[in-house]
């Protein structure tokens, strides 16, 4: 696109800046103002762009265009010759001294989001809600952005950074225009509960979520088997738990977790890293037969996979480069910008469908691509200096391309994303794992990861996807009194319920409660609401199915 045509993207006068407020009302909509400053990063250097009278900002051949339309402020960028690392927008904004903000996370949460005092220069991924007494102001970007976006607060300013890198280097856009992101904002309505404002804002951010046709619930073997599973174990687990499922109109899933695929000769017995996810190992032998057996027991078969595992003898030309966190030669990772690799991913997903599986849970893609977990991304989302085979697309575009490959190959199979970038997974998958692993060994971990993520990401439920708070690890290592409460919260929250039940931990009382919980989770219910979430990182008071319920998480 040439500059003349590019100018037509924008039709908003810079006079909007003179209004002096961060946002303004247009009819029933709340829009963010044109920013006070626009910067761009190429290489290691940041440069302030010069504005024109049509909300066009330039530095050399870098051009950024801003335009209000509907309820969004869209941001478009061109950089024909210079590598574009990021675009950053600044607004004058003095945060009220009593304000608290609720941030989101890059991918899963790690027991670490809650209503908190704003921290200078701390990166706040995707969106945040600012709450001050009776007022709530929400700022975010639409899901499916072509950049990795985060907000920050500093010295009377609010900043939004749109990371346009391709891996750890600037993207090479050439002649194309990048639609980096659409910014949205809203504020609470008179008398509106804060939780309801958060729900409404999540709905605003995602135009077209893909949702399951019925509530999803069932079983998963991970939190008692931890990869030491087999054909016989899966059938025994499924047979036992199928007896506790009473809703024949919405069958439960039996999800086979890591441990089923062909092992790498470098990592024999390691179910979390397989050499070939299109073939079962000797413990399973026939995955089609197993899917049929699960169906015959009255459950719907599901399967776990790790999309970007390379084979031990794949040529280096197919692999991502070695970086910290992704530097073990025993764990080679496929480069998702190479068509041959995406074809392999699609082929594996298609095979699962041919075998008869109705749900696929795909895992580890963010870590495998970026070499970091979300809690390690405070300084940077990945290591600087590395690049994909194709660096003409941003990391966000490449991640979305992988997700689309999985989605297209899955067809009508239900998909669960795990370790996915939540804002990019929305509209791609029916379910998304919203927190780090719970546990069948350590109750403190379930409390930290599970309860926290349910409380602060439930507003996303059925607006981005169905939010999966992870499993109940029903084992003898975890006190039943605690697991019973965790199961109740999941079963009555309206969100998915998955249970990993160690056979020896299933007594009469446990079976009866699981049966009751499955019956509840099979039905559509109101979304659970944490009532003490402003002051409690692990809320104890909840509104579930119209009544207040108290929990003792310990």
Secondary structure by P-SEA (a helix, b strand, c coil): ccaaaaaaccccccccccccccccccccbbbbccccbbbbbcccbbbbbbbccccccccccbbbbbbbccccbbbbbbbccccccbbbbbccccccccbbbbbbcccccccccccccccccccccccbbbbcccbbbbbbbcccccccccccccccbbbbbbccccccbbbbcccccccccccccccccccccaaaaaaaaaaaaccbbbbbccccccccccccccccccaaaaaaaaaaaaaacccccbbbbbcccccccbbbccccccccccccccccccccccaaaaaaaaaaacbbbbbbbbccccccccccccccccccccccccbbbbccccaaaaaaaaaaaaaaaaacccbbbbccccccccccccccccccccccccccccccccaaaaaaaaaaaaaaaacccbbbbcccccccccccccccccccccccccaaaaaacaaaaaaccccccccccccccccccccccccaaaaaaaaaaaaacccbbbbbcccccccaaaaaaaaaaaaaaaccccccccccccccccccccccccbbbbbccc
